[in-house]
Amino acid sequence: MELEAAARSDGGRVRTRNEDAYLLRPEKRLFAVADGMGGHQAGHLASRLAVDTLDAEVETRHADVRSLADRLVLAARAANRVILERANAERGTEGMGTTLTALALAADRAAIAHIGDSRAYRLRNGTLAQLTHDHTWVQGQVAAGRLSPDDVRGHPYANVLSRVLGMEDIEDADRLLIDVIPGDVFLLCSDGLTTMLEDDVIADILASDVPVAERASALIDAANARGGVDNITAVVVRIA
């Protein structure tokens, strides 16, 4: 499998610190985005610990996709322990947390592990599909039938997370197995991108006929042009 991958991260126009982190390891076919909790202490540390732990824990060589999915989930569990241990041991880091959305590729399949409200998308033949499910209060209300999907964007509790790394006794990260074909474009991103841009805008940028580094930069620029109210990170992977 041949691929082209790039990542861009920006603090946005409002935040004083970028608490996002990303992992770009095309040689391992391993990618991730983590969004440290804004408003919590040391969110930037939590996100960096998450992606560094993922990189250290996940060996992708000679692994089938199901094994990769298991390794991603176990790595997320390990990252949660690392974050909690650091928060308990180091003053000023209490309560830190982070999302984590990770992608690993194996032959014609992909494995995703996900916790929080960062997202994974796939663009195929011009159609954008959100692959992950946000772990937020409002999405829980949608699942329970108390809110409609149209109520989510702009809801005052839209950013209230129900699951993040850095919490005691949380459920494991969600695990997904999906097929991959040549031409697929994957996007991993923090919510600083998705709260600013509608899906059709994201799809148009991902479908553009330019190198993926330029697509990632265009996503960041578009989110900033719409206000850039949060940190913005985009990892773009194109399957050749």
Buried (B, 14 or more C-beta within 10 A) or exposed (E): EEBBBBBBBBBBBEBEEBBBBBBBBEEBBBBBBBBBBBEBBBBBBBBBBBBBBBBEBBEBEEBEBEBBBBBBBBBBBBBBEBBBEBBEEEEEBEBBBBBBBBBBBBEEBBBBBBBBBBBBBBBBEEEBEBBBBBBBBBBBBBEEEEBEEEEBEEBEEBBEBBBBBBBEEBEEBBBBEBEBEEEBBBBBBBBBBBBBBEEEBBBBBBBEEEEBBBBBBBBBBBBBEBEBBBBBBBBBBBBE
